[in-house]
Amino acid sequence: YFVDRARGVLYWKPPPPAPTAATAGAAGGGVVSLLPRVLAIENATDVTFRGIAFLHARANGVDALHSTRLALHDCVIANHGNLAVNFTNCTDSEIADCTISDTGDGGVWLEGGNRSALESANVTVRGCSFVRFNRWSRTYRPAATLFGAGMGFVGNECRDAPHQCVMVVGNLHTVSDSVFANNLFESSDSGVIY
C-alpha cells in the first residue's frame, strides 16, 4: 500500500486470490463463506471505495453507520445472505454505477435524515443495476428501501424480482429515470414502487 498524505489518498493493491478460490467461484463450484460482512464502517468521513468487488457475506455485504460523504463507485456487490448495502444514519453519501445482484433480503437500505424537521440525509443511489435481489425473502425486500428523509433513487435498472423494487417511507425522497423489467411475477396487488 501507499499513502499519499498530501492528497489524502490510500492506494492499496490486494494480493491475488488463491487459485482454488478463484477457480471454484468462476467454475460454479460454489463458495462457502463464514464472513458476517465484507465491510463495516462507522463514524467515517470522506471515504470512497472505487472498483472493488464486495462478495460472499452471510449477512450484509456493506454496513455503514453514522458516516458522512461515504461513496461506493463502480463496485460489484453480490452474493450476500441479507442486504448488499446498509447505509444507516449516513449523510451526503452515494452508491453510484454499481452492480448489485444475488442477495437474500434486498439490495440497499438507506435510512436517515429527520422526518419531523424535514432535514434531508442527501443519500443517493444512481446508475446502478439490481438483479435477483431477494433470493430467499420473496416479498417486501426491494432493490432499495428509502426510509427517513432525503434519499434518492435515480437512473437505476431493476430486474428479475418477484415483488417490489423500491419502497418509499418518509419525506423528501426522489425516485426517477429508472428502468424496471421482469418484476412482480410472484405477487399480486403490488407495484414496482411502493
Secondary structure, DSSP 8 states (H G I E B T S, - for coil): -EEETTTTEEE-------HHHHHHHHTT-------S-SEEEES-EEEEEES-EEE--SS-SEEEES-EEEEEES-EEEEESS-SEEEES-BSEEEES-EEEEESS-SEEEEESBTTTTB---EEEES-EEES--SSS-SS--SEEEEEESEEEES-EEEEESS-SEEEEEES-EEES-EEEEE-TT-SS--SB-
